[in-house]
Amino acid sequence: IPLRLVGSEMCIRDRYHTHISMNDLLSCARELQHLAHKLMYLGMDGEPIYSDDFTRLNKEVLVESDSLFAAKSSGIEEEANLCLALLMGYNATIYDNGDKREKKQAVLDRICNILKQLPPSLLKVRLLAFCYGEIYEESLLQEAYGIIDGWDKATLNSEQTEIIEELKNIADNPYPFEEIEE
């Protein structure tokens, strides 16, 4: 029986290789984005959350995030997708091997290096939204809304509608996990 790997299994396997081709890296980044999104919205559909599924998905997101962290992209769009996936992954998982904060900062630094080069697009709005959710810098929010204002509201696709709602939620609820010291 031949071994067939799909999705995250392939990405986890490939983390041991020093070179991941452009298509493989992009597909691994998109797979991580999908897994992180699934984890962030787990249970929001009213379905019960089972602890073994929650634990497995959290671990899978962390392992895949860590496996892609050192990956080198070959272009701006690929780097943007990779950084978005990493930021989503590290934000979604509850696990931390003690270096998550430093890794998130490194990803934010990488994003700062590419944002000016990235053309206005859904991908740029997603990056701006997730960065805003980390650092709450008003200029990021304004740039995202500037791009959204250029979209034809009559023909928005589901991804555009989702990021508009997500951005509004982040803007309306700053610092949702703020710790209060007594």
C-alpha positions in Angstrom: 0.0 0.0 0.0 1.6 3.3 -1.0 1.9 6.0 1.6 -0.2 9.1 0.7 0.1 12.3 2.7 -2.2 15.2 2.3 -2.5 18.7 3.8 -0.8 19.2 7.1 0.7 15.7 7.2 2.7 16.6 4.1 3.7 20.0 5.6 4.8 18.3 8.8 6.8 15.7 6.8 8.4 18.5 4.8 9.6 20.5 7.8 12.5 18.1 8.0 13.7 19.0 4.5 15.9 22.1 4.3 14.3 23.3 1.1 10.6 23.5 0.5 9.6 24.5 -3.0 7.5 27.6 -3.7 4.3 25.7 -4.3 4.8 23.5 -1.3 5.6 26.4 0.9 2.5 28.3 -0.3 0.3 25.3 0.1 1.7 24.6 3.6 1.1 28.3 4.6 -2.5 28.1 3.3 -3.0 24.8 5.2 -1.8 26.5 8.4 -4.1 29.4 7.8 -7.0 27.0 7.4 -6.1 25.0 10.6 -5.6 28.2 12.6 -8.9 29.6 11.4 -10.6 26.3 12.3 -9.1 26.4 15.8 -10.0 30.1 16.3 -13.6 29.4 15.4 -13.9 26.0 17.0 -17.4 25.7 18.6 -18.7 28.9 17.1 -21.0 26.9 14.9 -22.8 25.6 18.0 -21.2 22.2 17.7 -19.7 20.7 20.9 -16.0 21.0 21.5 -14.3 17.7 22.5 -11.2 18.0 24.5 -9.3 15.5 22.4 -10.1 17.4 19.2 -9.2 20.7 20.8 -5.9 19.4 22.1 -5.0 17.7 18.9 -5.8 20.7 16.8 -3.9 23.0 19.1 -0.8 20.8 19.0 -1.1 20.5 15.2 -1.2 24.2 14.8 1.8 24.7 17.0 3.9 22.0 15.3 3.0 23.3 11.8 3.7 26.9 12.9 7.1 25.9 14.3 7.9 23.9 11.2 7.3 26.8 8.9 8.9 29.5 11.1 12.3 29.3 9.6 11.1 28.8 6.0 12.4 31.3 3.4 9.9 32.5 0.8 10.8 33.4 -2.7 8.5 36.4 -3.2 6.4 39.1 -1.6 3.1 37.3 -1.9 4.5 34.1 -0.7 6.1 35.8 2.3 2.8 37.6 3.0 0.9 34.3 3.1 3.6 32.7 5.2 3.7 35.5 7.7 -0.1 35.6 7.9 -0.2 31.8 8.5 2.5 32.1 11.2 0.7 35.0 13.0 -2.6 33.2 12.8 -1.1 29.9 14.0 0.8 31.4 17.0 -2.3 33.4 17.9 -4.7 30.5 17.7 -2.8 27.8 19.7 -2.9 27.8 23.4 0.5 26.0 23.5 3.8 27.7 24.0 7.2 26.2 24.2 8.5 29.3 25.9 9.4 31.1 22.7 6.0 32.0 21.2 6.2 35.7 22.1 9.7 36.0 20.4 8.5 34.2 17.4 5.4 36.4 17.0 7.6 39.5 17.3 9.9 38.1 14.6 6.9 37.5 12.3 5.6 41.0 13.0 9.1 42.3 12.0 9.0 40.3 8.8 5.5 41.7 8.0 6.8 45.3 8.5 9.4 44.6 5.9 6.9 43.5 3.3 3.7 45.6 3.9 4.9 48.6 1.9 5.8 46.3 -1.1 2.5 44.4 -1.0 -0.1 45.8 -3.4 -3.6 46.6 -2.1 -5.4 43.2 -1.9 -7.5 40.9 0.3 -4.2 39.4 1.4 -2.9 42.8 2.5 -6.1 43.5 4.4 -5.8 40.2 6.2 -2.2 41.0 7.2 -3.2 44.5 8.3 -6.1 43.1 10.3 -4.0 40.5 12.2 -1.2 42.9 12.8 -3.7 45.5 14.1 -5.0 42.8 16.4 -1.5 42.4 17.8 -0.3 46.0 18.2 -3.4 48.2 17.8 -1.6 50.8 15.7 -4.3 53.0 14.2 -2.5 53.5 10.9 -2.8 49.7 10.2 -6.6 49.9 10.7 -6.9 53.0 8.5 -4.9 51.4 5.7 -7.0 48.3 5.8 -10.2 50.3 5.6 -8.7 52.4 2.8 -8.3 49.2 0.7 -11.8 47.9 1.7 -13.3 51.2 0.6 -12.0 50.5 -2.9 -13.9 47.2 -3.1 -17.2 47.0 -5.0 -19.7 46.4 -2.1 -22.2 44.8 -4.5 -19.8 42.0 -5.5 -18.0 41.2 -2.3 -17.0 37.5 -2.0 -17.2 35.5 1.2 -13.5 36.0 2.1 -13.9 39.8 1.7 -17.1 39.8 3.8 -15.4 37.7 6.5 -12.4 39.9 6.8 -14.6 43.0 7.0 -16.5 41.5 9.9 -13.3 40.3 11.5 -11.7 43.7 11.2 -14.8 45.4 12.7 -14.7 42.9 15.6 -11.0 43.6 16.3 -11.6 47.4 16.1 -14.7 47.3 18.3 -13.1 45.0 20.9 -9.5 46.2 21.4 -7.4 44.3 23.9 -9.9 41.4 24.3 -7.6 39.4 26.6 -6.2 42.2 28.7 -5.1 41.1 32.1 -6.1 43.2 35.0 -3.7 43.4 37.9 -5.2 43.9 41.4 
